Amino acid sequence: MTDTPIVVMGLMGAGKSTVARLLADALGRPMRDSDADLEARYGTNAAAMAAGVGADELHAREALVLRDALEARPAPVVAAAASTVEDPETRRALAPAFVVFLDGPPEVLAERMKSSPHRPHFKPDLVRMLTEQRDLRLPWFREVADLTVDPSTHTPEEIAATVLARLDGAKT
């Protein structure tokens, strides 16, 4: 599994970056984060990009930085933007990766989003926005996920331990 990228996916506020950082540290791997990769490549954050170039272009850029991260060696742990799962090319690129889907209730994720101005708020009602995004993306998340965990009922440390146990089991 050391050559296999690990990708943590989920809607905004699910805790992808936190879980990815814990996994990267535990495995001694580099961590890639879609938010940081976007900012490094384009010079601005996702919220500003959504306002400046629109959601479709933002999502295309998010898919591009994820596909680039998947090709990096050594294989990283990636905190991936949720929109990337909509892109068929990106879903194919995820096939050899170990994908963790953090599937939390939109109400909980909306509360978490309020403290993060770098995340785009496509609609004033965050719960409705996240519910619509989840409904749209859920079939694709399920298609690519090797493991699904609810971040509202498990701490990031518990999620990381679950992932590490699953990866350890895959080695044997």
Secondary structure as GFF3:
##gff-version 3
##sequence-region A 1 172
A	DSSP	beta_strand	6	10	.	.	.	ID=ss1
A	DSSP	alpha_helix	16	27	.	.	.	ID=ss2
A	DSSP	beta_strand	31	33	.	.	.	ID=ss3
A	DSSP	alpha_helix	34	42	.	.	.	ID=ss4
A	DSSP	alpha_helix	46	53	.	.	.	ID=ss5
A	DSSP	alpha_helix	55	71	.	.	.	ID=ss6
A	DSSP	beta_strand	77	79	.	.	.	ID=ss7
A	DSSP	three_ten_helix	82	86	.	.	.	ID=ss8
A	DSSP	alpha_helix	88	93	.	.	.	ID=ss9
A	DSSP	beta_strand	98	102	.	.	.	ID=ss10
A	DSSP	alpha_helix	106	113	.	.	.	ID=ss11
A	DSSP	alpha_helix	126	144	.	.	.	ID=ss12
A	DSSP	beta_strand	147	149	.	.	.	ID=ss13
A	DSSP	alpha_helix	156	171	.	.	.	ID=ss14
###
